[in-house]
Amino acid sequence: MTSLFRGTSIVTGASTGIGFEFADELASRGMNLVVVARNTEKLEQVAQLLRSKHGVLVEVLTADLSDREQIDTVAQRASKDDIDLIINNAGFGLNESFFDNSVEAEQKLLDVLVTAVMRISHAALPGMRNRNRGGIINVSSVAGWMSSGTYSAAKSWVTTFSESMTMQLRDTDVHVMALCPGFTRTEFQDRAGMETETIPDWMWLDAGQLVRDALTDFAGRQPVSVPSIQYKALGLVAQYAPRPIVRLLSVMSRSR
Ligand SMILES: NC(=O)c1ccc[n+]([C@@H]2O[C@H](COP(=O)([O-])OP(=O)(O)OC[C@H]3O[C@@H](n4cnc5c(N)ncnc54)[C@H](OP(=O)(O)O)[C@@H]3O)[C@@H](O)[C@H]2O)c1
């Protein structure tokens, strides 16, 4: 399994949360890294930590993935021959409902969650296919199975797009996987202004364990990874329950 994780990996949203855990875990397996996010100072701290902890090369690439030019700078880096793995992870949730939010904020979400993932994948996959190695993990969400505003619609796109790439590359050694986490303890909820007191303990995932499970699924060429028993079970309900029930459950939870 370890030989899969060689060369250099680009991790977007690597400054904290799930992205940081990916960067740390991949570096521990010997991969060099390109870490991407908006906050240069935080990225430099992460780079310094991972260089000294794991002895790997870490390149800092500051980019706002809601900006087309900056997305394309990352896409260009992703198209280079040394890139063997991309973790399209950067993301955030919305603070307001669709009707209260500005159209620019909704657009920004689509730019980061959808446009950046598509353009980085489009730049990287042809080279990976020619070299017949490498792959991409697109961090989606169990929210993609729900009917819950632009965020869940965007994550639905991420999962479907990843599955489509998996199929188109099935005769190669290149693999694309969607990772669908449930509630995971990171800065995500605070940044989105979510109330989390009512979420029971059993629904929370640990970001480090989530990443290790995801990498095991990726090595096993799973098209979609849903770490943890509880979310595997909820996933079955969300995917196979009649859509009217899923729609009802979606409006009973927060629709943003
Ligand atoms: N935590 C959960 O419960 C959960 C559940 C399901 C799916 N997810 C998904 O998991 C992924 C990672 O989330 P997380 O929980 O780790 O959140 P987090 O702790 O808030 O981290 C988000 C990361 O994305 C970066 N980022 C945000 N906006 C960006 C932009 N415009 N351009 C570049 N980088 C940007 C942030 O860095 P800067 O602010 O410095 O740019 C940070 O590194 C997201 O795609 C999220 O949708 C999370």
The ligand as an SDF file (V2000), in Angstrom:
LIG
                    3D

 48 52  0  0  0  0  0  0  0  0999 V2000
  -15.8810   19.0910    9.1580 N   0  0  0  0  0  0  0  0  0  0  0  0
  -16.9880   18.4700    8.7210 C   0  0  0  0  0  0  0  0  0  0  0  0
  -17.9090   18.1610    9.5000 O   0  0  0  0  0  0  0  0  0  0  0  0
  -17.0990   18.1100    7.2540 C   0  0  0  0  0  0  0  0  0  0  0  0
  -18.0790   17.1710    6.8950 C   0  0  0  0  0  0  0  0  0  0  0  0
  -18.1900   16.8180    5.5630 C   0  0  0  0  0  0  0  0  0  0  0  0
  -17.3620   17.3720    4.6200 C   0  0  0  0  0  0  0  0  0  0  0  0
  -16.4340   18.3040    4.9940 N   0  0  0  0  0  0  0  0  0  0  0  0
  -15.5770   18.8780    3.9410 C   0  0  0  0  0  0  0  0  0  0  0  0
  -14.2250   18.6710    4.2850 O   0  0  0  0  0  0  0  0  0  0  0  0
  -13.4060   19.6710    3.6730 C   0  0  0  0  0  0  0  0  0  0  0  0
  -12.4470   20.2430    4.7030 C   0  0  0  0  0  0  0  0  0  0  0  0
  -13.2110   20.8560    5.7290 O   0  0  0  0  0  0  0  0  0  0  0  0
  -12.7070   20.9670    7.2310 P   0  0  0  0  0  0  0  0  0  0  0  0
  -13.7240   20.3550    8.0840 O   0  0  0  0  0  0  0  0  0  0  0  0
  -11.3060   20.5370    7.3710 O   0  0  0  0  0  0  0  0  0  0  0  0
  -12.8310   22.5550    7.4110 O   0  0  0  0  0  0  0  0  0  0  0  0
  -11.8420   23.6390    8.0670 P   0  0  0  0  0  0  0  0  0  0  0  0
  -11.2290   23.0910    9.3080 O   0  0  0  0  0  0  0  0  0  0  0  0
  -12.6500   24.8940    8.1510 O   0  0  0  0  0  0  0  0  0  0  0  0
  -10.6850   23.8120    6.9630 O   0  0  0  0  0  0  0  0  0  0  0  0
  -10.9940   24.3370    5.6920 C   0  0  0  0  0  0  0  0  0  0  0  0
   -9.7120   24.5030    4.8970 C   0  0  0  0  0  0  0  0  0  0  0  0
  -10.0540   25.0290    3.5890 O   0  0  0  0  0  0  0  0  0  0  0  0
   -9.3030   26.2240    3.3600 C   0  0  0  0  0  0  0  0  0  0  0  0
  -10.1150   27.1310    2.5410 N   0  0  0  0  0  0  0  0  0  0  0  0
  -11.3460   27.6270    2.8230 C   0  0  0  0  0  0  0  0  0  0  0  0
  -11.7280   28.4790    1.8570 N   0  0  0  0  0  0  0  0  0  0  0  0
  -10.7210   28.5120    0.9360 C   0  0  0  0  0  0  0  0  0  0  0  0
  -10.5160   29.2330   -0.2810 C   0  0  0  0  0  0  0  0  0  0  0  0
  -11.4160   30.1280   -0.7410 N   0  0  0  0  0  0  0  0  0  0  0  0
   -9.3640   29.0210   -0.9620 N   0  0  0  0  0  0  0  0  0  0  0  0
   -8.4260   28.1560   -0.4990 C   0  0  0  0  0  0  0  0  0  0  0  0
   -8.5650   27.4560    0.6560 N   0  0  0  0  0  0  0  0  0  0  0  0
   -9.7020   27.6520    1.3640 C   0  0  0  0  0  0  0  0  0  0  0  0
   -9.0040   26.7810    4.7550 C   0  0  0  0  0  0  0  0  0  0  0  0
   -7.8250   27.5770    4.7950 O   0  0  0  0  0  0  0  0  0  0  0  0
   -7.8230   29.2020    4.6590 P   0  0  0  0  0  0  0  0  0  0  0  0
   -8.9880   29.7130    5.4500 O   0  0  0  0  0  0  0  0  0  0  0  0
   -6.4870   29.6300    5.1570 O   0  0  0  0  0  0  0  0  0  0  0  0
   -7.9610   29.4750    3.1910 O   0  0  0  0  0  0  0  0  0  0  0  0
   -8.7420   25.4880    5.5220 C   0  0  0  0  0  0  0  0  0  0  0  0
   -7.4150   25.0580    5.2870 O   0  0  0  0  0  0  0  0  0  0  0  0
  -14.3710   20.6850    3.0730 C   0  0  0  0  0  0  0  0  0  0  0  0
  -14.4860   20.4680    1.6770 O   0  0  0  0  0  0  0  0  0  0  0  0
  -15.7020   20.3800    3.7640 C   0  0  0  0  0  0  0  0  0  0  0  0
  -16.8050   20.7350    2.9550 O   0  0  0  0  0  0  0  0  0  0  0  0
  -16.2780   18.6830    6.2920 C   0  0  0  0  0  0  0  0  0  0  0  0
  1  2  1  0
  2  3  2  0
  2  4  1  0
  4  5  1  0
  4 48  2  0
  5  6  2  0
  6  7  1  0
  7  8  2  0
  8  9  1  0
  8 48  1  0
  9 10  1  0
  9 46  1  0
 10 11  1  0
 11 12  1  0
 11 44  1  0
 12 13  1  0
 13 14  1  0
 14 15  2  0
 14 16  1  0
 14 17  1  0
 17 18  1  0
 18 19  2  0
 18 20  1  0
 18 21  1  0
 21 22  1  0
 22 23  1  0
 23 24  1  0
 23 42  1  0
 24 25  1  0
 25 26  1  0
 25 36  1  0
 26 27  1  0
 26 35  1  0
 27 28  2  0
 28 29  1  0
 29 30  1  0
 29 35  2  0
 30 31  1  0
 30 32  2  0
 32 33  1  0
 33 34  2  0
 34 35  1  0
 36 37  1  0
 36 42  1  0
 37 38  1  0
 38 39  2  0
 38 40  1  0
 38 41  1  0
 42 43  1  0
 44 45  1  0
 44 46  1  0
 46 47  1  0
M  CHG  2   8   1  16  -1
M  END
$$$$
